[in-house]
Amino acid sequence: MGEFRYLLDVKELEQTDETGELWQRVLRLLDSDRLKKLEKYTQKNARALCAGAGLLLQWAFCAYESEGWRKPGQKEGEAERAPIRLELFRPEELLDQIDGKEDFEIVREENGKPAIKGNPFYFNISHSGKYVFCAVSESEIGADIQEQKKENGDNTGKKELRLAERFFAEQEFRELKKYGKEAEAIKKFYYLWTRKEAVGKLHGDGLMKWIGRNMQNGLSEEGKRYLWEEYEMENYLIAVCRFFEGSKA
């Protein structure tokens, strides 16, 4: 098995009539858990992101079932780790490659974290703006994507600094202030925020437990070590967090 990172641009889905062929093809692939979630949303962007998340999970499950994420001829346990890379898709690209709906059931672990019943692999999904991000792993994983928003053209970072002063670790706030109230401060804020979200999702206990922790030092104060990945594209930041081998939740 390996580590896989998928990014889906849902703009095309958002702009499509839900009675049209594209939407109907997506709906036919969604698992029952995702269809229930979809009923809760009315805004086009939220519905597109929700449906896109289900489509990405179907894609990941389909790839696993068809290939096992091993090279042809390799036996189980002998597969080389695939290099981690971020793959960007559009909805139609995935639909054209998914050969039928995979039958799986989403269950909730004790901490409420979603998992696939039978656990063939671990996954974590996040969405923001026009993108859905899905991280697939052979071990527990947490992921977050955040769009760096500028309200009314504001690029001063005042809002981000106020949030950081109120919620972040003191060391983090001091570091943010060094950048001044400009674009670099905003970027650093979102860099820390995505890390906090990702580690909260890794543990399954949510953002609030981790929002005041210092994300600049590897979180080694509790004896736990983490493997981090960060991706940046356009005005989006992505953070992925896994336990370092030997560390436990």
Backbone as CSV, one residue per row, in Angstrom:
resi,resn,N_x,N_y,N_z,CA_x,CA_y,CA_z,C_x,C_y,C_z
1,MET,0.840,-1.188,0.000,0.000,0.000,0.000,0.875,1.239,0.000
2,GLY,0.301,2.412,-0.033,1.082,3.628,-0.070,0.327,4.808,0.486
3,GLU,0.889,5.975,0.246,0.288,7.234,0.680,-0.164,7.989,-0.565
4,PHE,-1.426,8.452,-0.560,-1.972,9.127,-1.723,-2.678,10.409,-1.311
5,ARG,-2.543,11.452,-2.151,-3.140,12.748,-1.885,-3.895,13.211,-3.135
6,TYR,-5.193,13.423,-2.987,-6.037,13.790,-4.111,-6.670,15.157,-3.876
7,LEU,-6.706,15.965,-4.917,-7.311,17.291,-4.854,-8.309,17.411,-5.995
8,LEU,-9.535,17.809,-5.669,-10.587,17.914,-6.673,-11.088,19.347,-6.764
9,ASP,-11.093,19.907,-7.976,-11.649,21.231,-8.236,-13.133,21.052,-8.539
10,VAL,-14.005,21.573,-7.661,-15.445,21.343,-7.804,-16.166,22.488,-8.519
11,LYS,-15.412,23.441,-9.059,-16.051,24.602,-9.691,-17.006,24.169,-10.797
12,GLU,-16.574,23.212,-11.586,-17.407,22.701,-12.674,-18.702,22.099,-12.141
13,LEU,-18.602,21.405,-11.016,-19.775,20.792,-10.397,-20.703,21.855,-9.818
14,GLU,-20.120,22.877,-9.231,-20.903,23.963,-8.639,-21.712,24.723,-9.690
15,GLN,-21.154,24.854,-10.868,-21.800,25.634,-11.915,-22.755,24.818,-12.788
16,THR,-22.878,23.536,-12.500,-23.707,22.642,-13.308,-25.094,22.482,-12.698
17,ASP,-26.104,22.444,-13.540,-27.465,22.184,-13.105,-27.538,20.794,-12.475
18,GLU,-28.123,20.703,-11.295,-28.151,19.427,-10.584,-29.046,18.390,-11.248
19,THR,-29.860,18.818,-12.201,-30.657,17.851,-12.954,-29.894,17.337,-14.172
20,GLY,-28.710,17.926,-14.418,-27.917,17.553,-15.582,-27.163,16.259,-15.406
21,GLU,-26.545,15.813,-16.498,-25.878,14.510,-16.533,-24.706,14.426,-15.555
22,LEU,-23.896,15.494,-15.480,-22.719,15.456,-14.621,-23.105,15.212,-13.166
23,TRP,-24.053,15.996,-12.658,-24.482,15.840,-11.272,-25.083,14.458,-11.027
24,GLN,-25.881,13.997,-11.955,-26.541,12.708,-11.783,-25.534,11.560,-11.776
25,ARG,-24.494,11.678,-12.571,-23.434,10.655,-12.557,-22.725,10.621,-11.207
26,VAL,-22.492,11.809,-10.649,-21.850,11.873,-9.335,-22.762,11.277,-8.267
27,LEU,-24.032,11.660,-8.276,-24.971,11.176,-7.260,-25.068,9.659,-7.247
28,ARG,-25.017,9.064,-8.420,-25.142,7.601,-8.499,-23.965,6.880,-7.855
29,LEU,-22.868,7.594,-7.648,-21.674,6.974,-7.072,-21.551,7.184,-5.564
30,LEU,-22.290,8.123,-5.008,-22.085,8.483,-3.610,-22.597,7.398,-2.664
31,ASP,-21.849,7.179,-1.575,-22.279,6.237,-0.550,-23.425,6.834,0.251
32,SER,-24.142,6.000,0.992,-25.346,6.439,1.708,-25.034,7.510,2.749
33,ASP,-23.892,7.418,3.405,-23.503,8.415,4.396,-23.340,9.783,3.747
34,ARG,-22.733,9.821,2.569,-22.507,11.086,1.876,-23.821,11.664,1.360
35,LEU,-24.732,10.809,0.900,-26.022,11.290,0.418,-26.822,11.948,1.540
36,LYS,-26.730,11.391,2.749,-27.416,11.992,3.896,-26.831,13.360,4.216
37,LYS,-25.503,13.462,4.141,-24.857,14.750,4.385,-25.291,15.776,3.353
38,LEU,-25.403,15.341,2.109,-25.737,16.246,1.018,-27.105,16.886,1.223
39,GLU,-28.030,16.151,1.841,-29.377,16.668,2.075,-29.385,17.875,3.012
40,LYS,-28.345,18.027,3.826,-28.295,19.100,4.805,-27.912,20.444,4.190
41,TYR,-27.359,20.420,2.977,-26.844,21.648,2.370,-27.789,22.167,1.292
42,THR,-27.903,23.482,1.217,-28.724,24.116,0.189,-27.906,24.979,-0.758
43,GLN,-26.813,25.563,-0.292,-25.995,26.419,-1.138,-25.206,25.580,-2.145
44,LYS,-25.076,26.110,-3.353,-24.441,25.368,-4.437,-23.004,24.975,-4.121
45,ASN,-22.231,25.911,-3.557,-20.833,25.609,-3.253,-20.716,24.507,-2.213
46,ALA,-21.524,24.587,-1.161,-21.477,23.580,-0.109,-21.886,22.213,-0.640
47,ARG,-22.881,22.178,-1.516,-23.331,20.908,-2.085,-22.269,20.323,-3.024
48,ALA,-21.625,21.187,-3.794,-20.570,20.719,-4.694,-19.393,20.155,-3.911
49,LEU,-19.023,20.817,-2.816,-17.915,20.330,-1.990,-18.262,19.004,-1.332
50,CYS,-19.477,18.885,-0.830,-19.914,17.654,-0.184,-19.930,16.488,-1.171
51,ALA,-20.519,16.718,-2.344,-20.567,15.677,-3.368,-19.163,15.329,-3.861
52,GLY,-18.321,16.358,-4.004,-16.946,16.123,-4.443,-16.164,15.275,-3.464
53,ALA,-16.418,15.469,-2.177,-15.743,14.654,-1.159,-16.119,13.184,-1.311
54,GLY,-17.411,12.929,-1.556,-17.845,11.549,-1.764,-17.256,10.946,-3.026
55,LEU,-17.142,11.761,-4.077,-16.557,11.295,-5.328,-15.086,10.924,-5.144
56,LEU,-14.341,11.746,-4.409,-12.934,11.444,-4.158,-12.771,10.147,-3.365
57,LEU,-13.642,9.935,-2.398,-13.553,8.715,-1.604,-13.871,7.488,-2.463
58,GLN,-14.835,7.618,-3.361,-15.120,6.520,-4.285,-13.910,6.239,-5.171
59,TRP,-13.270,7.301,-5.616,-12.077,7.152,-6.453,-10.969,6.416,-5.694
60,ALA,-10.760,6.793,-4.441,-9.718,6.158,-3.633,-10.041,4.690,-3.401
61,PHE,-11.294,4.403,-3.098,-11.693,3.019,-2.834,-11.608,2.184,-4.107
62,CYS,-12.012,2.763,-5.224,-11.944,2.075,-6.504,-10.500,1.725,-6.866
63,ALA,-9.588,2.691,-6.659,-8.178,2.453,-6.947,-7.618,1.347,-6.069
64,TYR,-8.020,1.332,-4.812,-7.559,0.304,-3.883,-8.078,-1.072,-4.279
65,GLU,-9.369,-1.150,-4.600,-9.978,-2.433,-4.946,-9.416,-3.005,-6.245
66,SER,-9.149,-2.134,-7.208,-8.718,-2.618,-8.521,-7.232,-2.932,-8.580
67,GLU,-6.434,-2.180,-7.840,-4.989,-2.327,-7.938,-4.324,-2.695,-6.624
68,GLY,-5.007,-2.505,-5.512,-4.379,-2.770,-4.219,-3.215,-1.850,-3.936
69,TRP,-3.018,-0.857,-4.832,-1.907,0.083,-4.704,-0.556,-0.627,-4.655
70,ARG,-0.500,-1.732,-5.381,0.778,-2.443,-5.516,1.092,-2.576,-7.003
71,LYS,2.358,-2.719,-7.300,2.750,-2.929,-8.682,2.346,-4.338,-9.121
72,PRO,2.034,-4.520,-10.419,1.659,-5.847,-10.894,2.729,-6.892,-10.556
73,GLY,2.302,-8.030,-10.041,3.236,-9.098,-9.717,3.762,-9.067,-8.302
74,GLN,3.568,-7.956,-7.598,4.045,-7.868,-6.225,3.071,-8.553,-5.285
75,LYS,3.605,-9.227,-4.301,2.774,-9.852,-3.294,2.479,-8.857,-2.184
76,GLU,1.440,-9.161,-1.418,1.076,-8.282,-0.315,2.242,-8.170,0.660
77,GLY,2.551,-6.965,1.076,3.654,-6.732,1.995,4.962,-6.444,1.303
78,GLU,5.019,-6.688,-0.025,6.253,-6.473,-0.767,6.254,-5.167,-1.558
79,ALA,5.136,-4.470,-1.522,5.020,-3.253,-2.334,5.943,-2.152,-1.828
80,GLU,6.564,-1.483,-2.760,7.377,-0.322,-2.403,6.460,0.834,-2.081
81,ARG,6.892,1.679,-1.173,6.097,2.874,-0.876,6.089,3.783,-2.097
82,ALA,4.893,4.171,-2.499,4.784,5.105,-3.612,5.203,6.490,-3.131
83,PRO,5.871,7.252,-3.974,6.209,8.619,-3.572,4.926,9.421,-3.350
84,ILE,4.943,10.245,-2.323,3.755,11.041,-2.025,3.709,12.218,-2.985
85,ARG,2.629,12.312,-3.712,2.454,13.430,-4.628,0.991,13.842,-4.618
86,LEU,0.775,15.081,-4.917,-0.568,15.632,-4.926,-1.115,15.570,-6.347
87,GLU,-2.225,14.860,-6.523,-2.837,14.715,-7.836,-4.102,15.569,-7.907
88,LEU,-4.193,16.409,-8.923,-5.319,17.321,-9.098,-6.256,16.790,-10.176
89,PHE,-7.568,16.762,-9.847,-8.559,16.237,-10.772,-9.714,17.212,-10.964
90,ARG,-10.440,17.010,-12.064,-11.752,17.589,-12.284,-12.774,16.470,-12.175
91,PRO,-14.049,16.780,-11.860,-15.040,15.719,-11.670,-15.139,14.740,-12.833
92,GLU,-15.182,15.252,-14.078,-15.351,14.363,-15.226,-14.167,13.422,-15.393
93,GLU,-12.973,13.874,-15.014,-11.806,13.009,-15.114,-11.945,11.785,-14.220
94,LEU,-12.479,11.986,-13.023,-12.679,10.867,-12.104,-13.820,9.976,-12.577
95,LEU,-14.914,10.589,-12.995,-16.075,9.816,-13.437,-15.727,8.893,-14.597
96,ASP,-14.882,9.366,-15.487,-14.500,8.565,-16.648,-13.622,7.378,-16.273
97,GLN,-13.040,7.420,-15.066,-12.119,6.353,-14.666,-12.690,5.428,-13.590
98,ILE,-13.795,5.818,-12.965,-14.405,4.978,-11.943,-15.362,4.004,-12.614
99,ASP,-15.107,2.738,-12.453,-15.900,1.703,-13.116,-16.928,1.141,-12.138
100,GLY,-17.995,1.876,-11.926,-19.058,1.406,-11.048,-18.857,1.821,-9.603
101,LYS,-19.950,1.825,-8.866,-19.941,2.242,-7.466,-19.380,1.146,-6.574
102,GLU,-18.447,1.517,-5.702,-17.900,0.575,-4.729,-18.799,0.555,-3.495
103,ASP,-19.075,-0.624,-3.012,-19.989,-0.786,-1.887,-19.201,-0.794,-0.580
104,PHE,-19.236,0.301,0.148,-18.578,0.354,1.451,-19.457,1.128,2.420
105,GLU,-19.177,0.963,3.701,-19.989,1.604,4.733,-19.110,2.495,5.602
106,ILE,-19.539,3.737,5.798,-18.836,4.656,6.673,-19.360,4.478,8.101
107,VAL,-18.450,4.284,9.030,-18.817,4.151,10.440,-18.087,5.219,11.235
108,ARG,-18.492,5.414,12.464,-17.847,6.389,13.338,-17.099,5.665,14.449
109,GLU,-15.827,6.040,14.618,-15.047,5.487,15.712,-15.523,6.086,17.038
110,GLU,-14.953,5.646,18.149,-15.394,6.120,19.463,-15.313,7.629,19.591
111,ASN,-14.314,8.242,18.967,-14.161,9.691,19.054,-14.949,10.428,17.976
112,GLY,-15.752,9.690,17.208,-16.560,10.314,16.170,-15.877,10.426,14.823
113,LYS,-14.640,10.004,14.732,-13.893,10.096,13.485,-14.435,9.090,12.466
114,PRO,-14.705,9.536,11.222,-15.242,8.610,10.221,-14.195,7.609,9.756
115,ALA,-14.642,6.406,9.479,-13.757,5.350,8.986,-14.573,4.428,8.089
116,ILE,-13.899,3.682,7.256,-14.554,2.694,6.416,-14.673,1.397,7.208
117,LYS,-15.852,0.833,7.252,-16.060,-0.421,7.977,-15.166,-1.504,7.374
118,GLY,-14.415,-2.173,8.225,-13.449,-3.147,7.750,-12.074,-2.549,7.531
119,ASN,-12.023,-1.203,7.458,-10.769,-0.446,7.441,-9.736,-0.918,6.415
120,PRO,-10.067,-0.981,5.113,-9.033,-1.348,4.142,-7.925,-0.303,4.045
121,PHE,-8.282,0.940,4.362,-7.288,2.008,4.422,-7.860,3.138,5.272
122,TYR,-6.996,4.066,5.660,-7.404,5.245,6.424,-7.537,6.429,5.458
123,PHE,-8.421,7.357,5.806,-8.594,8.525,4.954,-8.974,9.724,5.822
124,ASN,-8.756,10.899,5.265,-9.234,12.121,5.886,-9.534,13.121,4.782
125,ILE,-10.677,13.799,4.898,-11.143,14.706,3.857,-11.326,16.107,4.429
126,SER,-10.955,17.092,3.642,-11.151,18.490,4.022,-11.510,19.278,2.775
127,HIS,-12.250,20.376,2.934,-12.573,21.195,1.773,-12.628,22.667,2.152
128,SER,-12.340,23.486,1.168,-12.348,24.943,1.351,-12.387,25.590,-0.023
129,GLY,-13.158,26.681,-0.137,-13.203,27.386,-1.415,-13.759,26.519,-2.522
130,LYS,-12.933,26.236,-3.527,-13.374,25.415,-4.659,-12.719,24.033,-4.672
131,TYR,-11.991,23.685,-3.617,-11.255,22.424,-3.608,-11.690,21.473,-2.492
132,VAL,-11.678,20.187,-2.826,-11.780,19.116,-1.838,-10.451,18.380,-1.831
133,PHE,-9.924,18.131,-0.645,-8.656,17.427,-0.494,-8.902,16.117,0.245
134,CYS,-8.323,15.042,-0.250,-8.459,13.734,0.381,-7.082,13.109,0.549
135,ALA,-6.749,12.746,1.785,-5.492,12.057,2.079,-5.815,10.603,2.405
136,VAL,-5.148,9.689,1.727,-5.336,8.250,1.929,-4.033,7.676,2.438
137,SER,-4.123,6.801,3.445,-2.916,6.339,4.119,-3.073,4.904,4.611
138,GLU,-1.935,4.278,4.904,-1.936,2.950,5.513,-1.998,3.046,7.040
139,SER,-2.006,4.268,7.564,-2.106,4.481,9.006,-2.979,5.703,9.277
140,GLU,-3.316,5.944,10.542,-4.164,7.078,10.908,-3.595,8.380,10.338
141,ILE,-4.507,9.256,9.898,-4.057,10.471,9.213,-5.039,11.609,9.461
142,GLY,-4.542,12.830,9.447,-5.373,14.023,9.550,-4.957,15.012,8.477
143,ALA,-5.926,15.759,7.933,-5.615,16.683,6.841,-6.522,17.903,6.900
144,ASP,-6.002,19.015,6.396,-6.813,20.230,6.326,-6.361,21.083,5.153
145,ILE,-7.327,21.698,4.485,-7.051,22.675,3.434,-7.764,23.959,3.807
146,GLN,-7.107,25.093,3.601,-7.688,26.388,3.923,-7.414,27.371,2.798
147,GLU,-8.458,28.068,2.395,-8.300,29.171,1.460,-7.935,30.424,2.240
148,GLN,-6.902,31.123,1.799,-6.504,32.368,2.452,-7.397,33.487,1.913
149,LYS,-8.415,33.820,2.681,-9.417,34.781,2.223,-8.993,36.213,2.542
150,LYS,-9.360,37.101,1.653,-9.136,38.527,1.866,-10.488,39.212,1.818
151,GLU,-10.967,39.647,2.968,-12.288,40.262,3.035,-12.234,41.710,2.555
152,ASN,-13.046,41.976,1.526,-13.136,43.342,0.971,-11.773,43.888,0.567
153,GLY,-10.931,42.980,0.056,-9.619,43.409,-0.404,-8.624,43.680,0.702
154,ASP,-9.007,43.386,1.944,-8.128,43.655,3.078,-6.952,42.684,3.073
155,ASN,-5.751,43.205,3.109,-4.547,42.373,3.115,-3.652,42.748,4.292
156,THR,-4.263,43.292,5.351,-3.469,43.791,6.474,-3.153,42.722,7.506
157,GLY,-3.968,41.672,7.580,-3.733,40.623,8.569,-4.242,40.968,9.959
158,LYS,-5.008,42.059,10.102,-5.488,42.461,11.429,-6.392,41.400,12.054
159,LYS,-7.306,40.865,11.241,-8.224,39.844,11.753,-7.461,38.612,12.214
160,GLU,-6.488,38.184,11.401,-5.711,36.987,11.741,-4.898,37.202,13.014
161,LEU,-4.321,38.395,13.166,-3.541,38.674,14.372,-4.422,38.691,15.622
162,ARG,-5.646,39.207,15.480,-6.562,39.202,16.629,-6.913,37.771,17.043
163,LEU,-7.171,36.917,16.063,-7.483,35.521,16.366,-6.287,34.818,17.001
164,ALA,-5.107,35.090,16.454,-3.902,34.457,16.986,-3.630,34.905,18.419
165,GLU,-3.825,36.190,18.683,-3.597,36.699,20.043,-4.552,36.051,21.038
166,ARG,-5.764,35.802,20.598,-6.778,35.236,21.495,-6.617,33.729,21.698
167,PHE,-6.247,33.003,20.630,-6.315,31.549,20.698,-4.975,30.825,20.588
168,PHE,-4.012,31.381,19.851,-2.778,30.658,19.575,-1.840,30.652,20.784
169,ALA,-0.840,29.776,20.714,0.204,29.764,21.729,0.961,31.095,21.696
170,GLU,1.469,31.511,22.852,2.158,32.800,22.933,3.329,32.868,21.971
171,GLN,4.079,31.747,21.842,5.229,31.734,20.935,4.801,31.975,19.492
172,GLU,3.656,31.406,19.124,3.157,31.571,17.759,2.755,33.019,17.492
173,PHE,2.070,33.628,18.458,1.644,35.010,18.284,2.842,35.935,18.149
174,ARG,3.878,35.717,18.963,5.088,36.543,18.864,5.714,36.418,17.478
175,GLU,5.715,35.192,16.939,6.297,34.966,15.618,5.484,35.673,14.532
176,LEU,4.167,35.620,14.656,3.315,36.295,13.675,3.545,37.807,13.674
177,LYS,3.717,38.387,14.831,3.918,39.834,14.934,5.193,40.285,14.227
178,LYS,6.164,39.401,14.112,7.412,39.749,13.436,7.184,40.056,11.957
179,TYR,6.166,39.423,11.386,5.907,39.610,9.964,5.164,40.903,9.678
180,GLY,4.639,41.533,10.716,3.857,42.740,10.500,2.456,42.390,10.024
181,LYS,1.646,43.425,9.815,0.239,43.206,9.457,0.080,43.187,7.939
182,GLU,0.741,42.208,7.304,0.715,42.137,5.853,0.555,40.690,5.392
183,ALA,0.777,40.458,4.096,0.504,39.163,3.478,1.275,38.024,4.137
184,GLU,2.513,38.257,4.526,3.304,37.176,5.124,2.727,36.734,6.459
185,ALA,2.176,37.686,7.206,1.543,37.338,8.481,0.305,36.485,8.243
186,ILE,-0.460,36.819,7.202,-1.656,36.039,6.871,-1.262,34.621,6.476
187,LYS,-0.250,34.497,5.651,0.198,33.175,5.207,0.679,32.343,6.388
188,LYS,1.455,32.942,7.271,1.949,32.229,8.449,0.790,31.805,9.343
189,PHE,-0.231,32.662,9.482,-1.406,32.327,10.278,-2.079,31.076,9.734
190,TYR,-2.314,31.037,8.420,-2.986,29.880,7.831,-2.101,28.634,7.862
191,TYR,-0.817,28.822,7.763,0.110,27.703,7.902,-0.064,27.039,9.266
192,LEU,-0.151,27.832,10.321,-0.338,27.293,11.668,-1.752,26.735,11.847
193,TRP,-2.743,27.437,11.287,-4.134,27.005,11.442,-4.362,25.628,10.807
194,THR,-3.839,25.421,9.594,-4.025,24.126,8.939,-3.350,23.015,9.733
195,ARG,-2.215,23.310,10.344,-1.556,22.307,11.184,-2.418,21.932,12.391
196,LYS,-3.008,22.927,13.006,-3.853,22.673,14.173,-5.066,21.827,13.783
197,GLU,-5.686,22.168,12.663,-6.829,21.395,12.186,-6.414,19.956,11.867
198,ALA,-5.285,19.803,11.190,-4.845,18.472,10.762,-4.540,17.564,11.951
199,VAL,-3.849,18.079,12.957,-3.518,17.236,14.097,-4.760,16.926,14.918
200,GLY,-5.710,17.870,14.982,-6.967,17.595,15.664,-7.753,16.499,14.971
201,LYS,-7.718,16.491,13.639,-8.408,15.452,12.883,-7.662,14.126,12.948
202,LEU,-6.344,14.182,13.072,-5.571,12.947,13.248,-5.992,12.235,14.529
203,HIS,-6.104,12.986,15.624,-6.485,12.411,16.909,-7.990,12.178,17.003
204,GLY,-8.757,12.919,16.204,-10.199,12.776,16.243,-10.871,13.599,17.318
205,ASP,-10.115,14.493,17.974,-10.707,15.277,19.061,-10.931,16.739,18.693
206,GLY,-10.692,17.094,17.445,-11.071,18.412,16.961,-10.074,19.520,17.213
207,LEU,-10.387,20.668,16.626,-9.485,21.826,16.633,-9.259,22.407,18.020
208,MET,-10.313,22.532,18.829,-10.221,23.328,20.047,-9.184,22.793,21.040
209,LYS,-8.955,21.496,21.048,-7.944,20.955,21.951,-6.545,21.400,21.552
210,TRP,-6.357,21.678,20.264,-5.017,21.933,19.742,-4.763,23.376,19.351
211,ILE,-5.795,24.206,19.387,-5.629,25.556,18.872,-4.620,26.378,19.686
212,GLY,-4.473,26.054,20.961,-3.521,26.774,21.795,-2.161,26.119,21.892
213,ARG,-1.945,25.031,21.162,-0.646,24.351,21.185,0.294,24.968,20.163
214,ASN,1.554,24.957,20.472,2.566,25.511,19.581,2.843,24.525,18.449
215,MET,2.520,24.912,17.219,2.709,24.033,16.064,4.051,24.235,15.373
216,GLN,4.935,24.967,15.988,6.225,25.253,15.361,7.331,24.322,15.839
217,ASN,7.035,23.485,16.839,8.110,22.687,17.427,7.907,21.189,17.307
218,GLY,7.007,20.765,16.399,6.803,19.336,16.196,5.953,18.677,17.259
219,LEU,5.399,19.455,18.186,4.515,18.920,19.224,5.169,17.805,20.017
220,SER,6.426,18.000,20.378,7.158,16.948,21.080,6.990,17.016,22.594
221,GLU,6.238,18.022,23.098,6.145,18.202,24.544,5.407,17.062,25.236
222,GLU,4.589,16.287,24.501,3.886,15.161,25.091,4.522,13.830,24.708
223,GLY,5.691,13.886,24.136,6.392,12.673,23.757,5.897,12.062,22.463
224,LYS,5.032,12.743,21.746,4.533,12.251,20.468,5.273,12.948,19.339
225,ARG,5.540,12.200,18.296,6.216,12.771,17.139,5.312,12.625,15.922
226,TYR,5.390,13.592,15.024,4.501,13.625,13.883,5.295,13.775,12.590
227,LEU,4.724,13.235,11.521,5.226,13.473,10.177,4.306,14.494,9.518
228,TRP,4.899,15.561,9.013,4.119,16.637,8.418,4.373,16.726,6.922
229,GLU,3.315,17.059,6.190,3.435,17.437,4.783,2.699,18.763,4.622
230,GLU,3.261,19.632,3.812,2.583,20.880,3.501,2.592,21.113,1.995
231,TYR,1.468,21.568,1.484,1.342,21.891,0.074,0.788,23.311,-0.041
232,GLU,1.216,23.979,-1.102,0.739,25.341,-1.343,0.425,25.493,-2.815
233,MET,-0.756,26.012,-3.115,-1.117,26.288,-4.502,-2.117,27.439,-4.534
234,GLU,-1.934,28.323,-5.504,-2.771,29.515,-5.601,-2.803,30.178,-4.217
235,ASN,-4.002,30.424,-3.675,-4.108,31.026,-2.341,-4.619,29.999,-1.327
236,TYR,-4.192,28.747,-1.501,-4.593,27.662,-0.602,-3.372,27.049,0.075
237,LEU,-3.555,26.659,1.336,-2.537,25.918,2.071,-3.135,24.602,2.538
238,ILE,-2.337,23.535,2.479,-2.769,22.201,2.888,-1.758,21.642,3.879
239,ALA,-2.255,21.037,4.950,-1.394,20.362,5.918,-1.888,18.934,6.110
240,VAL,-0.949,17.997,6.171,-1.249,16.590,6.424,-0.390,16.124,7.583
241,CYS,-0.997,15.393,8.506,-0.290,14.965,9.708,-0.489,13.468,9.936
242,ARG,0.616,12.758,10.201,0.574,11.337,10.571,1.442,11.125,11.793
243,PHE,1.203,10.042,12.504,2.081,9.696,13.605,3.383,9.154,13.069
244,PHE,4.486,9.607,13.647,5.779,9.040,13.343,5.806,7.613,13.854
245,GLU,6.468,6.730,13.126,6.493,5.309,13.528,6.985,5.155,14.969
246,GLY,6.214,4.459,15.759,6.562,4.272,17.173,5.780,5.185,18.089
247,SER,5.209,6.296,17.555,4.380,7.192,18.354,2.956,6.671,18.364
248,LYS,2.227,6.987,19.410,0.856,6.520,19.537,-0.061,7.693,19.861
249,ALA,-1.348,7.487,19.530,-2.343,8.514,19.823,-2.569,8.631,21.307
